[in-house]
């Protein structure tokens, strides 16, 4: 990393414009963060903590930015931004407990260091995927626009993290949607051991703002007054014009990426050069020379802060380890459901229309439900589920998105932090792979980690049988079954499609809602016009029988019922429609197995490690004594989905279903 060139401050300021209280608080908060860090490094050397990511030398950025904002503004810090947490007044003892993994910490020992959110302080911490919180900051900024609020969001990112896709997606969406968010890059010269010369080719990271049509600024990150004035100025501009800004703060990392990695890869002269630019020592000299503080007051402050730190950490060091407890991966569902009419009536509705009607009625009942997805506004979505919605609910609530699945899914979490509900439509389920991090690591884990569940439904048009090839036909529900904290719904009838969707939109937990696109216009059944809910996690007996149970979902229900009717009355088959895959209805499965004693698990996904594998394993483990034959699985072949319709028909399991039934019955 080269030396920082001499630059004039971006915005003219005079320290005399600030009150003595502000000038001294900037010093106190920086010093406080530094002394805490020194204590943590001491404990690390003593083996009393396991890991620490040091921000020594970068305190001016965290403290200056935090104090420049209003307390109502949201901050999304990283793991070197201790000054954000302390400047926001978080109790030090509780922070120590968090770092030690103790029960009295913010996450009860479930998360490490700064990987947590504290909405009461408007601080939302990171996950280890460094760019992933920038879209969440976008979501909070969008909520501010929707609410007509005057709060903004500020999100930290390191120089290395600016190479991640979420960085680019978040900046693009913020610009296109005019969101009041500041993106603050801490350019400390290294991404772990990789110097910036190997990370990007532009002269300054702030230059990237040009490509997104936003303003970009480079500032001296070790000058707390420059940080404070820049952030304050840009924050007020963002409040007024609702536009994002990119700020690059040049600084240096005086410790390793984390303590175990060391600093041998850093040229020694850089430590000397940047040591002379220490943000605390230089600011302290300024305060002394300008007469804002005396040497005696400096020593008294240091002594008092060290005493406070010792007093706060000692009780935590003696605190016992957390007691294991049942995992609460789901937030409680407390909303009272609207029971469906006693009679379904005779009105026939197509599968796609039932989904559209349920979504529309949910929008009417919940004014804070926001829809986001590609082409869902005027065009109505590629499957026309939201056709006419933008005229009815407006473009604030029915939002066309850029092609950036990860950013939009992350924004749904940000909206949830402000009490909004979201429906995010994947144009095809296959494209959800772009958003895997946001679903698996942000949405799914958030309630378990720090107790705030995101009220988000992700709609996923899925399935083969329409000659769409390997990138528009995949069944990906089995992948997500492995992730605690998600709920997965997969209806097989129009009646269920409406009632399950309206419930999913009420659920406080993230729900993946799979819709088989081959059913959209090929299947219809009686659906009440009134709004109603069907409970999640409850299977239905689609057909009662005594000889064999087919446990299935989605298109599997349709195909199983066809074959069951063809083989009747010689074979009396029971068909269980799971409807919800996670959590699946173990009671319903148990009742059916005890009744028929033979089980075929049918699913459209590929055979190996699919949904059926888990269900078959559970039956084998818990219902073995009820079985008269081994549990059989029937699924698609272990290949990508072929394009040619003849090849696709061979890939799918449906034609092999009669033979599988006869084989199981003959055992």
C-alpha positions as semicolon CSV with decimal commas, in nm:
position;residue;x (nm);y (nm);z (nm)
1;X;0,000;0,000;0,000
2;X;0,136;0,340;-0,092
3;X;0,138;0,646;0,127
4;X;-0,171;0,859;0,151
5;X;-0,124;1,170;-0,064
6;X;-0,186;1,506;0,093
7;X;-0,541;1,613;0,018
8;X;-0,752;1,906;0,126
9;X;-1,067;1,818;0,322
10;X;-1,369;1,771;0,098
11;X;-1,580;2,004;0,307
12;X;-1,440;2,313;0,473
13;X;-1,471;2,298;0,846
14;X;-1,336;2,470;1,152
15;X;-1,304;2,286;1,485
16;X;-1,436;2,601;1,646
17;X;-1,769;2,530;1,477
18;X;-1,808;2,234;1,711
19;X;-1,891;2,261;2,077
20;X;-1,630;2,165;2,333
21;X;-1,857;1,879;2,438
22;X;-1,853;1,732;2,086
23;X;-1,477;1,775;2,047
24;X;-1,411;1,605;2,380
25;X;-1,662;1,327;2,318
26;X;-1,489;1,237;1,993
27;X;-1,168;1,199;2,192
28;X;-1,326;1,007;2,478
29;X;-1,499;0,757;2,249
30;X;-1,185;0,692;2,046
31;X;-0,977;0,648;2,360
32;X;-1,242;0,426;2,517
33;X;-1,243;0,195;2,214
34;X;-0,862;0,183;2,210
35;X;-0,835;0,093;2,579
36;X;-1,098;-0,178;2,545
37;X;-0,901;-0,323;2,253
38;X;-0,579;-0,319;2,452
39;X;-0,756;-0,506;2,731
40;X;-0,888;-0,763;2,483
41;X;-0,541;-0,818;2,339
42;X;-0,410;-0,869;2,691
43;X;-0,679;-1,128;2,759
44;X;-0,599;-1,296;2,430
45;X;-0,235;-1,333;2,530
46;X;-0,351;-1,482;2,861
47;X;-0,567;-1,736;2,680
48;X;-0,887;-1,597;2,831
49;X;-1,045;-1,523;2,492
50;X;-1,004;-1,717;2,170
51;X;-0,999;-1,457;1,893
52;X;-1,003;-1,083;1,836
53;X;-1,025;-0,868;1,524
54;X;-0,844;-0,547;1,605
55;X;-0,944;-0,202;1,485
56;X;-0,648;-0,026;1,645
57;X;-0,555;0,270;1,425
58;X;-0,900;0,291;1,264
59;X;-1,099;0,432;1,556
60;X;-1,153;0,770;1,394
61;X;-1,375;0,619;1,125
62;X;-1,607;0,422;1,353
63;X;-1,635;0,695;1,617
64;X;-1,644;0,991;1,381
65;X;-1,912;0,837;1,161
66;X;-2,127;0,722;1,452
67;X;-2,126;1,055;1,633
68;X;-2,195;1,238;1,306
69;X;-2,525;1,052;1,269
70;X;-2,847;1,089;1,458
71;X;-2,937;0,823;1,713
72;X;-3,233;0,728;1,492
73;X;-3,005;0,640;1,200
74;X;-2,914;0,277;1,140
75;X;-2,551;0,164;1,130
76;X;-2,424;-0,162;0,980
77;X;-2,071;-0,211;1,120
78;X;-1,802;-0,472;1,060
79;X;-1,573;-0,655;1,302
80;X;-1,322;-0,368;1,343
81;X;-1,583;-0,109;1,432
82;X;-1,590;-0,139;1,810
83;X;-1,630;0,238;1,827
84;X;-1,973;0,211;1,667
85;X;-2,102;-0,011;1,945
86;X;-1,950;0,185;2,231
87;X;-2,036;0,527;2,085
88;X;-2,398;0,416;2,061
89;X;-2,392;0,352;2,435
90;X;-2,415;-0,026;2,440
91;X;-2,344;-0,162;2,790
92;X;-1,982;-0,269;2,806
93;X;-2,055;-0,565;3,034
94;X;-2,306;-0,701;2,784
95;X;-2,058;-0,649;2,502
96;X;-1,791;-0,837;2,698
97;X;-2,038;-1,119;2,755
98;X;-2,108;-1,124;2,381
99;X;-1,740;-1,152;2,298
100;X;-1,700;-1,429;2,555
101;X;-2,001;-1,623;2,426
102;X;-2,182;-1,596;2,759
103;X;-2,556;-1,617;2,820
104;X;-2,578;-1,254;2,929
105;X;-2,452;-1,135;2,590
106;X;-2,668;-1,006;2,311
107;X;-2,701;-1,350;2,149
108;X;-2,687;-1,578;2,457
109;X;-2,369;-1,740;2,329
110;X;-2,510;-1,818;1,986
111;X;-2,294;-1,573;1,794
112;X;-1,943;-1,435;1,807
113;X;-1,800;-1,085;1,855
114;X;-1,990;-0,832;1,644
115;X;-2,216;-1,073;1,455
116;X;-2,542;-0,953;1,603
117;X;-2,806;-0,689;1,576
118;X;-2,936;-0,458;1,845
119;X;-3,233;-0,276;1,691
120;X;-3,287;-0,080;2,011
121;X;-2,952;0,088;1,941
122;X;-3,009;0,098;1,563
123;X;-2,695;-0,111;1,516
124;X;-2,714;-0,420;1,294
125;X;-2,395;-0,626;1,296
126;X;-2,232;-0,825;1,024
127;X;-2,225;-1,183;0,909
128;X;-1,899;-1,333;0,788
129;X;-1,996;-1,287;0,422
130;X;-1,862;-0,935;0,417
131;X;-2,081;-0,767;0,157
132;X;-2,405;-0,927;0,267
133;X;-2,524;-0,650;0,498
134;X;-2,511;-0,373;0,238
135;X;-2,841;-0,485;0,080
136;X;-2,993;-0,501;0,428
137;X;-2,895;-0,137;0,474
138;X;-3,070;-0,067;0,143
139;X;-3,382;-0,228;0,285
140;X;-3,378;-0,003;0,590
141;X;-3,328;0,300;0,366
142;X;-3,621;0,188;0,150
143;X;-3,834;0,161;0,465
144;X;-3,739;0,519;0,549
145;X;-3,866;0,631;0,209
146;X;-4,187;0,431;0,243
147;X;-4,251;0,566;0,593
148;X;-4,158;0,920;0,506
149;X;-3,893;0,896;0,777
150;X;-3,589;1,115;0,825
151;X;-3,358;0,833;0,933
152;X;-3,092;0,700;0,698
153;X;-2,861;0,398;0,693
154;X;-2,482;0,382;0,697
155;X;-2,306;0,060;0,603
156;X;-1,936;-0,019;0,651
157;X;-1,739;-0,231;0,407
158;X;-1,368;-0,307;0,378
159;X;-1,161;-0,260;0,066
160;X;-1,160;-0,635;0,006
161;X;-1,535;-0,659;0,048
162;X;-1,593;-0,415;-0,237
163;X;-1,510;-0,697;-0,479
164;X;-1,810;-0,900;-0,369
165;X;-2,128;-0,905;-0,572
166;X;-2,345;-0,774;-0,291
167;X;-2,144;-0,451;-0,289
168;X;-2,219;-0,384;-0,653
169;X;-2,582;-0,493;-0,632
170;X;-2,645;-0,282;-0,324
171;X;-2,495;0,034;-0,475
172;X;-2,684;-0,015;-0,799
173;X;-3,022;-0,065;-0,630
174;X;-2,961;0,226;-0,392
175;X;-2,891;0,452;-0,688
176;X;-3,181;0,333;-0,905
177;X;-3,433;0,345;-0,618
178;X;-3,296;0,670;-0,467
179;X;-3,227;0,532;-0,120
180;X;-3,081;0,742;0,165
181;X;-2,784;0,522;0,251
182;X;-2,415;0,596;0,294
183;X;-2,165;0,325;0,198
184;X;-1,843;0,375;0,393
185;X;-1,533;0,190;0,273
186;X;-1,256;0,144;0,527
187;X;-0,960;0,114;0,292
188;X;-0,687;-0,011;0,523
189;X;-0,467;-0,149;0,249
190;X;-0,519;-0,521;0,293
191;X;-0,786;-0,787;0,257
192;X;-0,634;-1,027;0,510
193;X;-0,288;-1,052;0,349
194;X;-0,383;-0,938;-0,002
195;X;-0,273;-0,580;-0,077
196;X;-0,507;-0,342;-0,256
197;X;-0,285;-0,359;-0,565
198;X;-0,413;-0,715;-0,611
199;X;-0,773;-0,629;-0,529
200;X;-0,869;-0,356;-0,773
201;X;-0,723;-0,161;-1,063
202;X;-0,893;0,175;-1,019
203;X;-0,696;0,457;-0,856
204;X;-0,950;0,506;-0,579
205;X;-1,241;0,289;-0,474
206;X;-1,453;0,602;-0,453
207;X;-1,421;0,625;-0,831
208;X;-1,656;0,328;-0,858
209;X;-1,940;0,558;-0,760
210;X;-1,930;0,705;-1,110
211;X;-2,050;0,378;-1,260
212;X;-2,359;0,381;-1,040
213;X;-2,443;0,744;-1,101
214;X;-2,378;0,850;-0,743
215;X;-2,131;1,076;-0,564
216;X;-1,804;0,929;-0,439
217;X;-1,556;1,081;-0,194
218;X;-1,213;0,987;-0,064
219;X;-1,121;1,117;0,282
220;X;-0,843;1,079;0,535
221;X;-0,980;0,812;0,767
222;X;-0,738;0,886;1,051
223;X;-0,859;1,243;1,088
224;X;-1,164;1,218;1,313
225;X;-1,276;1,573;1,237
226;X;-1,268;1,510;0,863
227;X;-1,464;1,188;0,909
228;X;-1,715;1,356;1,137
229;X;-1,777;1,657;0,913
230;X;-1,790;1,452;0,592
231;X;-2,037;1,198;0,724
232;X;-2,250;1,465;0,890
233;X;-2,262;1,673;0,573
234;X;-2,345;1,379;0,346
235;X;-2,597;1,234;0,590
236;X;-2,791;1,560;0,589
237;X;-2,778;1,572;0,210
238;X;-2,909;1,215;0,192
239;X;-3,193;1,307;0,427
240;X;-3,296;1,584;0,190
241;X;-3,247;1,439;-0,159
242;X;-3,285;1,066;-0,071
243;X;-2,971;0,975;-0,264
244;X;-2,690;0,734;-0,170
245;X;-2,323;0,828;-0,140
246;X;-1,998;0,631;-0,142
247;X;-1,722;0,735;0,099
248;X;-1,374;0,587;0,093
249;X;-1,183;0,645;0,416
250;X;-0,808;0,581;0,378
251;X;-0,657;0,426;0,688
252;X;-0,426;0,143;0,792
253;X;-0,456;-0,180;0,986
254;X;-0,200;-0,175;1,265
255;X;-0,267;-0,536;1,365
256;X;-0,321;-0,854;1,167
257;X;-0,647;-0,955;1,003
258;X;-0,696;-1,133;1,333
259;X;-0,426;-1,181;1,589
260;X;-0,325;-1,532;1,485
261;X;-0,244;-1,422;1,129
262;X;0,028;-1,176;1,230
263;X;0,161;-0,894;1,012
264;X;0,477;-1,036;0,854
265;X;0,340;-0,969;0,505
266;X;0,327;-0,591;0,572
267;X;0,638;-0,378;0,499
268;X;0,776;-0,239;0,824
269;X;0,801;0,118;0,698
270;X;0,421;0,133;0,671
271;X;0,385;0,078;1,044
272;X;0,623;0,366;1,109
273;X;0,448;0,594;0,861
274;X;0,098;0,517;0,984
275;X;0,204;0,506;1,346
276;X;0,286;0,873;1,309
277;X;-0,074;0,924;1,193
278;X;-0,231;0,756;1,492
279;X;-0,581;0,907;1,506
280;X;-0,599;0,923;1,884
281;X;-0,252;1,057;1,961
282;X;-0,273;1,323;1,691
283;X;-0,618;1,434;1,799
284;X;-0,505;1,437;2,161
285;X;-0,218;1,670;2,069
286;X;-0,459;1,899;1,886
287;X;-0,687;1,919;2,191
288;X;-0,393;1,986;2,423
289;X;-0,244;2,255;2,202
290;X;-0,581;2,423;2,146
291;X;-0,651;2,424;2,520
292;X;-0,959;2,202;2,510
293;X;-0,803;1,960;2,757
294;X;-0,504;1,944;2,990
295;X;-0,245;1,672;3,035
296;X;-0,381;1,605;3,382
297;X;-0,732;1,562;3,241
298;X;-0,598;1,320;2,981
299;X;-0,436;1,105;3,248
300;X;-0,747;1,119;3,468
301;X;-0,966;1,015;3,176
302;X;-0,737;0,725;3,091
303;X;-0,734;0,609;3,451
304;X;-1,113;0,632;3,485
305;X;-1,179;0,448;3,160
306;X;-0,938;0,168;3,249
307;X;-1,105;0,132;3,587
308;X;-1,446;0,113;3,426
309;X;-1,326;-0,152;3,181
310;X;-1,187;-0,367;3,461
311;X;-1,507;-0,333;3,662
312;X;-1,720;-0,440;3,368
313;X;-1,515;-0,737;3,255
314;X;-1,454;-0,911;3,586
315;X;-1,812;-1,034;3,641
316;X;-1,818;-1,172;3,288
317;X;-1,493;-1,364;3,326
318;X;-1,644;-1,551;3,620
319;X;-1,981;-1,608;3,453
320;X;-2,052;-1,977;3,384
321;X;-2,087;-2,113;3,034
322;X;-2,438;-2,103;2,884
323;X;-2,669;-2,393;2,960
324;X;-2,778;-2,576;2,643
325;X;-3,145;-2,518;2,573
326;X;-3,396;-2,628;2,308
327;X;-3,323;-2,445;1,988
328;X;-3,585;-2,187;1,902
329;X;-3,515;-2,153;1,530
330;X;-3,868;-2,026;1,461
331;X;-4,035;-1,718;1,601
332;X;-4,376;-1,803;1,751
333;X;-4,670;-1,777;1,515
334;X;-4,926;-1,584;1,717
335;X;-5,162;-1,449;1,451
336;X;-5,512;-1,595;1,462
337;X;-5,592;-1,768;1,134
338;X;-5,908;-1,711;0,934
339;X;-6,076;-2,049;0,893
340;X;-6,185;-2,136;0,538
341;X;-6,557;-2,148;0,466
342;X;-6,725;-2,474;0,564
343;X;-6,814;-2,527;0,198
344;X;-6,567;-2,461;-0,079
345;X;-6,842;-2,367;-0,319
346;X;-6,844;-2,437;-0,692
347;X;-6,625;-2,156;-0,820
348;X;-6,338;-2,317;-1,012
349;X;-6,006;-2,136;-1,007
350;X;-5,681;-2,214;-1,180
351;X;-5,372;-2,273;-0,968
352;X;-5,208;-1,949;-1,089
353;X;-5,523;-1,746;-1,028
354;X;-5,557;-1,883;-0,675
355;X;-5,204;-1,766;-0,596
356;X;-5,276;-1,426;-0,746
357;X;-5,601;-1,391;-0,552
358;X;-5,442;-1,491;-0,223
359;X;-5,159;-1,244;-0,277
360;X;-5,397;-0,964;-0,368
361;X;-5,615;-1,024;-0,063
362;X;-5,307;-1,030;0,161
363;X;-5,202;-0,695;0,014
364;X;-5,544;-0,552;0,092
365;X;-5,524;-0,665;0,453
366;X;-5,162;-0,564;0,520
367;X;-5,067;-0,213;0,401
368;X;-4,703;-0,280;0,498
369;X;-4,668;-0,579;0,263
370;X;-4,420;-0,493;-0,015
371;X;-4,380;-0,698;-0,336
372;X;-4,042;-0,708;-0,512
373;X;-3,930;-0,899;-0,818
374;X;-3,822;-0,880;-1,177
375;X;-4,094;-0,756;-1,417
376;X;-4,371;-0,789;-1,156
377;X;-4,512;-0,435;-1,188
378;X;-4,670;-0,321;-1,518
379;X;-4,582;-0,648;-1,691
380;X;-4,736;-0,854;-1,412
381;X;-4,451;-1,104;-1,389
382;X;-4,357;-1,366;-1,645
383;X;-4,642;-1,588;-1,520
384;X;-4,880;-1,292;-1,472
385;X;-4,935;-1,359;-1,101
386;X;-4,918;-0,986;-1,020
387;X;-5,097;-0,859;-1,329
388;X;-5,297;-0,549;-1,240
389;X;-5,135;-0,512;-0,897
390;X;-4,939;-0,196;-0,972
391;X;-5,258;-0,017;-1,077
392;X;-5,430;-0,127;-0,756
393;X;-5,150;-0,085;-0,501
394;X;-4,902;0,153;-0,663
395;X;-4,535;0,127;-0,754
396;X;-4,415;0,185;-0,398
397;X;-4,563;-0,150;-0,296
398;X;-4,525;-0,341;-0,626
399;X;-4,164;-0,290;-0,721
400;X;-3,979;-0,396;-1,033
401;X;-3,624;-0,483;-0,936
402;X;-3,296;-0,482;-1,125
403;X;-3,147;-0,824;-1,198
404;X;-2,999;-0,868;-0,854
405;X;-3,158;-1,149;-0,655
406;X;-2,915;-1,127;-0,365
407;X;-2,966;-0,755;-0,309
408;X;-3,344;-0,780;-0,313
409;X;-3,349;-1,073;-0,070
410;X;-3,117;-0,879;0,160
411;X;-3,342;-0,576;0,136
412;X;-3,634;-0,786;0,256
413;X;-3,449;-0,832;0,587
414;X;-3,388;-0,459;0,608
415;X;-3,757;-0,392;0,553
416;X;-3,843;-0,645;0,823
417;X;-3,631;-0,450;1,072
418;X;-3,882;-0,167;1,028
419;X;-4,193;-0,386;1,053
420;X;-4,257;-0,435;0,682
421;X;-4,352;-0,767;0,526
422;X;-4,203;-0,870;0,192
423;X;-4,287;-1,100;-0,092
424;X;-3,987;-1,156;-0,316
425;X;-4,058;-1,331;-0,645
426;X;-3,784;-1,530;-0,811
427;X;-3,860;-1,526;-1,181
428;X;-3,767;-1,895;-1,179
429;X;-3,667;-2,100;-0,877
430;X;-3,337;-2,177;-1,050
431;X;-3,225;-1,817;-1,009
432;X;-3,242;-1,838;-0,630
433;X;-2,885;-1,967;-0,633
434;X;-2,777;-1,605;-0,668
435;X;-2,947;-1,534;-0,337
436;X;-2,834;-1,837;-0,140
437;X;-2,624;-1,638;0,109
438;X;-2,907;-1,401;0,193
439;X;-3,155;-1,686;0,242
440;X;-2,932;-1,934;0,423
441;X;-2,720;-1,698;0,631
442;X;-2,931;-1,387;0,685
443;X;-3,300;-1,470;0,662
444;X;-3,286;-1,823;0,802
445;X;-3,046;-1,765;1,091
446;X;-3,153;-1,421;1,205
447;X;-3,411;-1,519;1,467
448;X;-3,187;-1,787;1,617
449;X;-2,890;-1,550;1,628
450;X;-3,041;-1,237;1,778
451;X;-3,414;-1,278;1,804
452;X;-3,556;-1,074;1,516
453;X;-3,743;-1,285;1,262
454;X;-3,777;-1,152;0,906
455;X;-4,134;-1,168;0,776
456;X;-4,048;-1,265;0,420
457;X;-4,202;-1,497;0,162
458;X;-3,992;-1,598;-0,137
459;X;-4,206;-1,728;-0,422
460;X;-4,030;-1,981;-0,644
461;X;-4,184;-2,102;-0,973
462;X;-4,031;-2,445;-1,001
463;X;-4,040;-2,786;-1,164
464;X;-3,990;-2,971;-1,492
465;X;-4,225;-3,114;-1,752
466;X;-4,246;-2,808;-1,975
467;X;-3,933;-2,852;-2,189
468;X;-3,750;-2,560;-2,031
469;X;-3,411;-2,727;-1,990
470;X;-3,162;-2,746;-1,703
471;X;-3,174;-2,382;-1,589
472;X;-3,551;-2,327;-1,571
473;X;-3,672;-2,663;-1,441
474;X;-3,475;-2,761;-1,133
475;X;-3,632;-2,879;-0,808
476;X;-3,421;-2,708;-0,541
477;X;-3,642;-2,752;-0,236
478;X;-3,424;-3,036;-0,104
479;X;-3,123;-2,806;-0,078
480;X;-3,307;-2,567;0,153
481;X;-3,449;-2,841;0,377
482;X;-3,103;-2,862;0,533
483;X;-3,121;-2,503;0,664
484;X;-3,280;-2,452;1,009
485;X;-3,499;-2,146;1,040
486;X;-3,668;-2,169;0,702
487;X;-4,018;-2,289;0,634
488;X;-4,083;-2,455;0,299
489;X;-4,429;-2,476;0,145
490;X;-4,519;-2,662;-0,175
491;X;-4,893;-2,680;-0,261
492;X;-5,056;-2,922;-0,505
493;X;-5,406;-2,774;-0,542
494;X;-5,546;-2,430;-0,613
495;X;-5,738;-2,440;-0,285
496;X;-5,419;-2,508;-0,090
497;X;-5,216;-2,264;-0,298
498;X;-5,432;-1,973;-0,187
499;X;-5,479;-2,074;0,177
500;X;-5,115;-2,165;0,235
501;X;-4,986;-1,849;0,068
502;X;-5,203;-1,620;0,281
503;X;-5,073;-1,797;0,591
504;X;-4,712;-1,781;0,474
505;X;-4,751;-1,405;0,438
506;X;-4,860;-1,387;0,804
507;X;-4,582;-1,608;0,936
508;X;-4,308;-1,414;1,117
509;X;-4,045;-1,652;0,978
510;X;-3,895;-1,667;0,628
511;X;-4,099;-1,896;0,403
512;X;-3,990;-2,044;0,070
513;X;-4,307;-2,094;-0,131
514;X;-4,259;-2,331;-0,424
515;X;-4,513;-2,325;-0,710
516;X;-4,496;-2,591;-0,981
517;X;-4,523;-2,389;-1,299
518;X;-4,665;-2,684;-1,494
519;X;-4,968;-2,663;-1,264
520;X;-5,028;-2,290;-1,314
521;X;-5,279;-2,325;-1,598
522;X;-5,331;-2,701;-1,617
523;X;-5,491;-2,751;-1,276
524;X;-5,804;-2,601;-1,126
525;X;-6,036;-2,680;-0,839
526;X;-6,298;-2,518;-0,619
527;X;-6,161;-2,218;-0,429
528;X;-6,366;-1,988;-0,202
529;X;-6,358;-1,623;-0,301
530;X;-6,327;-1,507;0,060
531;X;-5,992;-1,465;0,231
532;X;-5,888;-1,772;0,433
533;X;-5,583;-1,940;0,584
534;X;-5,460;-2,296;0,599
535;X;-5,206;-2,389;0,869
536;X;-4,846;-2,457;0,773
537;X;-4,688;-2,785;0,877
538;X;-5,007;-2,986;0,836
539;X;-5,032;-3,251;0,564
540;X;-5,358;-3,369;0,408
541;X;-5,485;-3,710;0,303
542;X;-5,539;-3,654;-0,068
543;X;-5,672;-4,008;-0,110
544;X;-5,748;-4,263;0,157
545;X;-5,631;-4,622;0,114
546;X;-5,514;-4,931;0,300
547;X;-5,259;-5,117;0,086
548;X;-4,978;-4,867;0,041
549;X;-4,892;-4,507;0,128
550;X;-4,747;-4,268;-0,127
551;X;-4,599;-3,970;0,056
552;X;-4,543;-3,684;-0,184
553;X;-4,604;-3,317;-0,265
554;X;-4,653;-3,080;-0,558
555;X;-4,674;-3,249;-0,898
556;X;-4,614;-3,579;-0,722
557;X;-4,964;-3,553;-0,572
558;X;-5,121;-3,507;-0,916
559;X;-4,930;-3,801;-1,064
560;X;-4,986;-4,027;-0,762
561;X;-5,362;-3,968;-0,774
562;X;-5,369;-4,056;-1,145
563;X;-5,194;-4,386;-1,090
564;X;-5,397;-4,464;-0,778
565;X;-5,718;-4,424;-0,976
566;X;-5,581;-4,640;-1,257
567;X;-5,487;-4,925;-1,021
568;X;-5,809;-4,915;-0,820
569;X;-5,988;-5,119;-0,699
570;X;-5,723;-5,394;-0,720
571;X;-5,479;-5,175;-0,525
572;X;-5,605;-4,933;-0,261
573;X;-5,346;-4,655;-0,241
574;X;-5,333;-4,377;0,016
575;X;-5,181;-4,049;-0,102
576;X;-5,041;-3,808;0,157
577;X;-4,988;-3,453;0,035
578;X;-4,722;-3,302;0,261
579;X;-4,799;-2,942;0,158
580;X;-4,527;-2,818;0,396
581;X;-4,181;-2,973;0,362
582;X;-4,011;-2,791;0,647
583;X;-4,128;-2,868;0,905
584;X;-4,306;-3,173;0,764
585;X;-4,605;-3,335;0,934
586;X;-4,468;-3,634;1,121
587;X;-4,802;-3,715;1,281
588;X;-4,974;-3,752;0,946
589;X;-4,694;-3,973;0,815
590;X;-4,706;-4,187;1,127
591;X;-5,082;-4,237;1,099
592;X;-5,058;-4,342;0,735
593;X;-4,767;-4,582;0,788
594;X;-4,947;-4,750;1,077
595;X;-5,245;-4,794;0,849
596;X;-5,082;-4,934;0,531
597;X;-4,741;-5,066;0,649
598;X;-4,589;-4,998;0,306
599;X;-4,444;-4,663;0,202
600;X;-4,331;-4,511;-0,125
601;X;-4,184;-4,161;-0,101
602;X;-4,231;-3,984;-0,434
603;X;-4,057;-3,658;-0,526
604;X;-3,960;-3,472;-0,841
605;X;-3,614;-3,367;-0,731
606;X;-3,312;-3,578;-0,815
607;X;-3,286;-3,904;-0,624
608;X;-2,973;-3,858;-0,415
609;X;-3,011;-3,652;-0,096
610;X;-3,352;-3,521;-0,197
611;X;-3,658;-3,445;0,015
612;X;-3,759;-3,810;0,002
613;X;-3,427;-3,922;0,144
614;X;-3,492;-3,737;0,469
615;X;-3,850;-3,858;0,498
616;X;-3,755;-4,218;0,421
617;X;-3,475;-4,204;0,677
618;X;-3,711;-4,065;0,940
619;X;-3,967;-4,339;0,876
620;X;-3,697;-4,605;0,889
621;X;-3,568;-4,473;1,219
622;X;-3,894;-4,412;1,402
623;X;-4,153;-4,638;1,236
624;X;-3,947;-4,944;1,145
625;X;-4,167;-5,182;1,345
626;X;-4,471;-5,068;1,149
627;X;-4,324;-5,164;0,812
628;X;-4,393;-5,480;0,613
629;X;-4,141;-5,379;0,346
630;X;-3,845;-5,143;0,312
631;X;-3,927;-4,779;0,252
632;X;-3,897;-4,714;-0,121
633;X;-3,801;-4,387;-0,288
634;X;-3,889;-4,283;-0,641
635;X;-3,745;-3,962;-0,781
636;X;-3,597;-3,806;-1,091
637;X;-3,269;-3,933;-1,227
638;X;-2,942;-3,794;-1,094
639;X;-2,875;-3,573;-1,395
640;X;-2,954;-3,214;-1,486
641;X;-3,300;-3,166;-1,634
642;X;-3,279;-3,230;-2,012
643;X;-3,439;-2,995;-2,264
644;X;-3,581;-3,247;-2,510
645;X;-3,931;-3,351;-2,400
646;X;-3,866;-3,722;-2,462
647;X;-3,550;-3,709;-2,257
648;X;-3,725;-3,503;-1,991
649;X;-4,006;-3,758;-1,962
650;X;-3,745;-4,027;-1,901
651;X;-3,571;-3,807;-1,645
652;X;-3,890;-3,757;-1,441
653;X;-4,019;-4,037;-1,216
654;X;-4,383;-4,039;-1,320
655;X;-4,369;-4,314;-1,586
656;X;-4,181;-4,539;-1,344
657;X;-4,443;-4,503;-1,072
658;X;-4,666;-4,808;-1,156
659;X;-4,368;-5,044;-1,163
660;X;-4,241;-4,904;-0,832
661;X;-4,581;-4,966;-0,673
662;X;-4,598;-5,325;-0,792
663;X;-4,243;-5,389;-0,675
664;X;-4,323;-5,259;-0,328
665;X;-4,646;-5,459;-0,303
666;X;-4,471;-5,780;-0,408
667;X;-4,204;-5,758;-0,141
